[in-house]
């Protein structure tokens, strides 16, 4: 290697690529050489780390956030969640790129990232940072959704090999099973306590979500609503327990057409949400299991991350 080549290499910006090789149908691994070429063409000197278990992406991001000009991850929304958590845990503002390679990719769809692996890689390398809110769930970060009830276990209860083979269909089948086995949960939601917008919602719910996305679990769509992902607000979506088949049918129709007009559905924007809920109620944060608690504080953190998009 000549001195000129060494000088050119050291002048390059530094990029850490965190790859979950088991995500989705494992397309990112097949395109690894193409992805690295795209990063190189954009002027980056790239280091690659592959995850082997839950928590690896978070640890990698935390360890190298202050040493990199950009961190790009590829995997499902859970992988992105870990990277964001790792970056925020060390109070870094490093730019984050995302190559969606999971089975549903709700977050990627919400911010308009391309579906193709190489197209998304090009955006991750050449796009511009866009500030986005994140949520805090009793101190644990989530990028787009915290939910309980029907559909909640879908992301983490579908076996990985079934996700890899069937993709989005696997989530749909599990979601249908969840609806059939609905068990209502008693809960109380105190919204923006102590402000003029304070509201209290209380009852038996078959589903609840606090989200910053236009899609939840690949099943519930909020495309018809003006969801601003950097307005300092989260959207609260609650579905009350139906008392009969007619009410259940009304809920299903309302969800399918994306209007959320059924009387059993609550849709409200808020900055802070305090939850009082039945003991032992499991939650999911960005598709990953969260044990939850009887008292939960959900807070919106305004403009917390710099996500690379082509918008």
SVG drawing of the C-alpha trace seen along z (x, -y; Angstrom):
<svg xmlns="http://www.w3.org/2000/svg" viewBox="-74 -24 78 46">
<polyline fill="none" stroke="black" stroke-width="0.4" points="0.0,0.0 1.4,-3.4 1.6,-6.4 -1.0,-8.1 -3.4,-5.2 -2.8,-5.2 -3.5,-8.9 -6.8,-8.6 -7.9,-5.7 -7.2,-7.6 -9.1,-10.7 -12.3,-8.6 -15.2,-9.0 -15.8,-6.1 -18.9,-4.0 -19.9,-1.0 -22.2,1.5 -24.1,3.7 -25.7,6.6 -28.2,9.1 -27.6,12.1 -30.7,14.0 -33.3,11.2 -36.2,11.8 -35.2,13.9 -31.6,13.2 -31.3,11.0 -28.8,8.5 -26.2,11.2 -26.5,12.1 -26.0,8.5 -23.1,7.8 -20.5,7.2 -22.9,4.8 -23.7,3.0 -20.0,2.5 -19.3,1.3 -22.1,-1.3 -20.6,-2.5 -17.1,-2.7 -18.3,-4.7 -19.9,-7.1 -16.5,-7.8 -16.7,-5.6 -14.2,-3.3 -16.5,-0.6 -16.2,1.7 -18.6,4.7 -19.9,6.3 -22.5,9.2 -24.9,9.9 -25.1,13.3 -27.6,12.7 -30.1,10.2 -28.4,7.1 -25.3,7.3 -26.5,4.4 -27.1,2.2 -23.6,3.1 -21.9,2.5 -23.6,-0.9 -22.8,-2.0 -19.2,-1.0 -18.4,-2.7 -20.9,-5.6 -18.4,-8.3 -15.8,-6.9 -17.9,-6.8 -19.3,-9.4 -22.3,-7.1 -23.7,-3.9 -25.8,-1.8 -27.7,1.3 -29.5,4.0 -32.1,6.3 -35.6,6.0 -37.1,3.2 -35.8,4.8 -32.2,4.4 -32.8,0.7 -34.3,0.4 -31.1,1.8 -28.9,-0.5 -30.9,-3.6 -30.9,-2.4 -27.1,-2.0 -26.5,-5.4 -28.8,-7.2 -27.3,-5.4 -24.0,-7.1 -25.6,-10.4 -24.3,-10.4 -25.8,-12.2 -24.1,-10.0 -26.1,-9.6 -28.0,-6.3 -28.8,-4.6 -31.2,-1.7 -31.4,1.1 -34.8,2.8 -34.4,6.6 -37.0,7.9 -40.4,9.5 -42.6,6.5 -40.3,3.4 -43.0,1.0 -40.5,-1.7 -38.8,-1.7 -42.2,-2.0 -43.2,-4.9 -40.1,-7.0 -40.3,-6.1 -37.1,-3.9 -36.9,-1.7 -37.8,1.9 -34.9,3.1 -31.7,3.9 -29.3,2.1 -31.7,-0.8 -31.9,-1.2 -28.1,-0.9 -27.7,-3.7 -30.0,-5.9 -28.1,-4.9 -24.8,-6.0 -25.9,-9.0 -29.0,-10.3 -29.5,-13.2 -30.2,-13.0 -33.8,-13.6 -34.5,-14.2 -37.0,-11.8 -38.7,-11.5 -38.3,-8.3 -40.3,-7.0 -39.1,-6.1 -40.9,-3.2 -39.9,-3.3 -36.4,-4.3 -36.1,-1.9 -36.2,-3.5 -38.5,-2.5 -38.4,-4.0 -41.9,-3.4 -44.3,-1.4 -45.0,-0.1 -48.0,2.2 -50.0,4.8 -52.9,7.1 -54.0,8.6 -51.2,8.6 -48.6,7.7 -47.0,11.2 -47.0,11.6 -43.5,10.2 -41.8,12.3 -43.9,15.4 -43.7,16.3 -40.7,18.7 -37.8,17.2 -37.7,20.0 -41.4,19.4 -40.7,15.6 -37.9,16.4 -40.1,18.7 -43.4,16.9 -42.5,13.3 -45.5,11.0 -47.9,13.9 -46.6,15.4 -47.5,12.3 -51.0,12.2 -51.7,15.8 -50.4,15.2 -52.4,12.0 -55.6,13.8 -54.9,16.4 -54.4,13.6 -57.8,12.1 -59.5,15.4 -57.9,15.8 -58.4,12.2 -58.2,11.6 -59.2,8.1 -56.9,6.1 -58.0,3.6 -56.0,0.4 -56.0,-3.3 -54.2,-5.9 -53.5,-9.4 -52.5,-11.6 -50.5,-14.8 -51.3,-15.0 -51.3,-18.6 -51.7,-20.3 -54.7,-21.8 -54.8,-18.7 -55.1,-16.2 -57.4,-13.3 -58.0,-10.0 -59.0,-6.8 -60.0,-3.8 -61.6,-0.4 -61.1,3.1 -58.9,3.2 -58.1,5.9 -55.3,3.8 -53.3,0.7 -50.4,-1.0 -48.3,-4.1 -46.7,-4.7 -44.8,-7.0 -45.5,-5.2 -48.0,-4.7 -47.9,-0.9 -48.0,1.3 -47.0,5.0 -47.5,5.1 -51.2,5.3 -52.6,2.0 -52.3,-0.9 -52.5,-4.6 -51.8,-5.9 -55.0,-8.0 -53.8,-10.1 -51.3,-12.9 -48.7,-11.2 -45.7,-13.5 -42.7,-11.6 -40.9,-14.7 -43.6,-16.7 -42.9,-15.8 -46.0,-13.7 -46.9,-10.0 -50.2,-8.5 -52.2,-6.5 -54.4,-3.8 -56.8,-1.9 -59.4,0.8 -62.0,1.5 -63.3,5.0 -66.3,5.7 -69.5,6.8 -70.8,8.8 -70.0,10.0 -71.5,6.9 -69.1,4.6 -66.2,7.0 -67.2,6.7 -67.3,2.9 -63.8,2.9 -62.5,5.1 -64.0,3.0 -62.7,-0.2 -59.2,1.2 -59.3,2.6 -60.4,-0.7 -58.0,-2.7 -60.5,-5.2 -60.7,-4.2 -64.3,-5.4 -65.7,-2.6 -66.9,-3.8 -64.7,-1.2 -61.5,-2.7 -59.7,-5.7 -57.0,-7.5 -55.3,-10.5 -52.0,-12.3 -50.0,-13.1 -46.5,-14.0 -46.6,-12.0 -48.7,-9.0 -48.9,-7.3 -50.3,-3.8 -51.8,-1.8 -52.4,1.8 -53.0,5.3 -50.0,7.1 -48.2,9.5 -49.4,7.8 -46.7,8.3 -45.7,5.6 -43.7,5.4 -41.3,2.6 -40.5,2.4 -41.3,6.1 -39.3,7.2 -40.7,8.7 -40.9,6.3 -42.1,7.6 -43.9,4.3 -45.1,3.3 -48.2,2.2 -47.1,-1.5 -45.5,-2.7 -44.3,-6.1 -44.1,-6.7 -42.4,-9.9 -41.7,-11.4 -38.1,-12.5 -38.2,-15.2 -35.7,-15.0 -33.7,-12.3 -32.1,-10.6 -30.7,-11.6 -32.0,-9.0 -30.7,-8.9 -33.5,-9.2 -33.8,-10.4 -36.6,-12.9"/>
</svg>
